[in-house]
Amino acid sequence: MSRAFVKETAESAAPPERMVEEGPNPVTPEGMQQIDGHITRLEAAMRDESNVLLRETLARDLRYWTIRKSTAEIAQPIADGTVAFGSTVTVERKGRKQIFRIVGVDEADAAKGMISFHAPLAKAVMGAKTGDIIEADEPLGEMEVTEVR
């Protein structure tokens, strides 16, 4: 029988590679610290892990974070009050106040108010200043930028 039709077991299959975005990888200073922390943690885990499959997974994750670090560009927020990467922004929309910080892809955590610079909300407010009214497509709708830090 041909080997092409033999099912590989999950126990012997290497983990799939993690997708790495092409293009710029802007990060905040805190984001760079997070990347360094992931690398340190994974290197330590690799030294202590004897399970071959777990080592493969750790090695895959270490490759991912090493690539992310090599492409990382630390971006500082613009101090002139313009919404940019790294800014903390307060907007009022649909009768409620929303505060978020625009960060890199790997830093994004909506539960903590950290949104990726690729997110529609971040894209909508980039370049705005306090007092600007933005007309965005639904579901965002109209919003007013009330503070930029």
C-alpha positions in Angstrom: 0.0 0.0 0.0 1.2 3.5 -0.8 2.4 5.6 2.1 0.2 8.5 0.7 -2.8 6.8 2.2 -1.5 6.1 5.6 -2.9 8.4 8.2 -0.3 10.2 10.3 -1.2 10.2 14.0 -1.4 13.5 15.8 1.4 12.2 18.1 3.9 12.2 15.3 2.9 15.3 13.4 5.0 18.4 13.9 2.9 21.5 14.8 2.1 23.8 11.9 4.1 27.0 11.7 2.6 30.2 13.0 1.8 32.7 10.4 4.0 35.8 10.4 2.6 39.0 8.9 4.5 40.6 6.2 5.2 44.3 6.2 6.0 46.6 9.1 5.8 45.4 12.6 5.4 48.5 14.8 5.4 47.9 18.5 5.2 50.1 21.6 8.1 50.0 24.0 5.9 47.7 26.2 5.3 45.5 23.2 9.0 45.0 22.7 9.3 44.0 26.4 6.5 41.5 25.8 8.4 40.0 22.8 11.6 39.8 24.8 9.6 38.1 27.7 8.2 35.5 25.3 11.6 34.7 23.9 13.2 34.4 27.4 10.3 32.2 28.6 10.5 29.9 25.6 14.3 29.6 25.7 14.0 28.5 29.4 11.2 26.1 28.6 13.3 24.5 25.8 16.2 23.9 28.2 13.9 22.1 30.7 11.6 20.2 28.3 12.4 16.6 27.4 9.1 15.7 25.5 10.0 15.8 21.8 6.5 17.0 20.7 6.5 19.8 23.3 10.0 20.8 22.3 8.8 21.1 18.6 6.0 23.3 19.7 8.3 25.5 21.8 10.8 25.7 19.0 8.0 26.8 16.6 6.9 29.5 19.0 10.5 30.6 19.5 11.0 30.9 15.8 7.8 33.1 15.6 8.8 35.5 18.4 12.4 35.7 17.1 11.1 36.7 13.7 8.7 39.2 15.3 11.6 40.7 17.3 13.8 41.0 14.2 11.1 42.9 12.3 9.9 45.0 15.3 10.2 48.8 15.1 9.6 50.7 18.3 7.2 53.5 17.6 6.6 56.4 20.0 3.3 58.3 20.0 3.3 61.7 18.4 3.3 64.4 21.1 1.3 67.0 19.1 -2.1 65.6 20.0 -2.6 63.7 16.7 -3.9 60.1 16.9 -1.1 57.8 15.9 0.3 54.4 16.7 0.8 54.2 20.5 -1.8 56.9 21.3 -4.4 56.4 23.9 -7.7 57.7 22.5 -11.0 58.6 24.0 -14.0 58.8 21.7 -17.7 59.2 22.2 -19.9 57.2 19.9 -23.4 55.9 20.0 -24.0 57.5 23.4 -21.0 56.1 25.2 -17.4 56.8 25.9 -14.7 54.4 24.7 -11.0 54.5 25.6 -8.4 52.5 23.8 -4.8 52.4 22.9 -3.5 51.7 19.4 -0.8 49.1 19.5 0.9 46.4 17.4 -0.7 43.2 16.3 0.9 41.0 19.0 0.0 43.5 21.8 -3.7 43.7 20.9 -6.0 42.7 23.7 -9.5 44.2 23.4 -10.4 43.2 27.0 -7.6 45.6 28.1 -8.5 48.3 25.7 -5.5 47.6 23.4 -6.5 47.5 19.7 -4.3 46.6 16.7 -3.4 49.4 14.4 -5.1 47.3 11.7 -8.5 47.4 13.5 -11.2 49.4 11.7 -11.6 51.7 14.8 -7.9 52.4 14.9 -7.8 53.1 11.2 -10.8 55.4 11.5 -9.3 57.7 14.1 -5.6 57.8 12.8 -4.6 61.3 12.1 -7.5 62.9 14.1 -7.2 65.4 16.9 -9.2 66.2 19.9 -12.6 67.7 18.9 -12.6 66.0 15.5 -15.8 64.3 14.4 -15.2 61.2 12.3 -17.8 59.8 9.9 -17.0 56.1 9.7 -18.9 53.3 8.1 -21.2 51.2 10.2 -20.9 49.6 12.6 -18.6 52.3 13.9 -20.7 55.3 12.8 -20.1 58.9 13.8 -17.7 59.5 16.7 -16.0 62.4 18.3 -12.4 62.3 19.5 -12.5 63.8 23.0 -9.0 63.1 24.2 -5.6 62.0 22.7 -2.7 61.0 25.0 
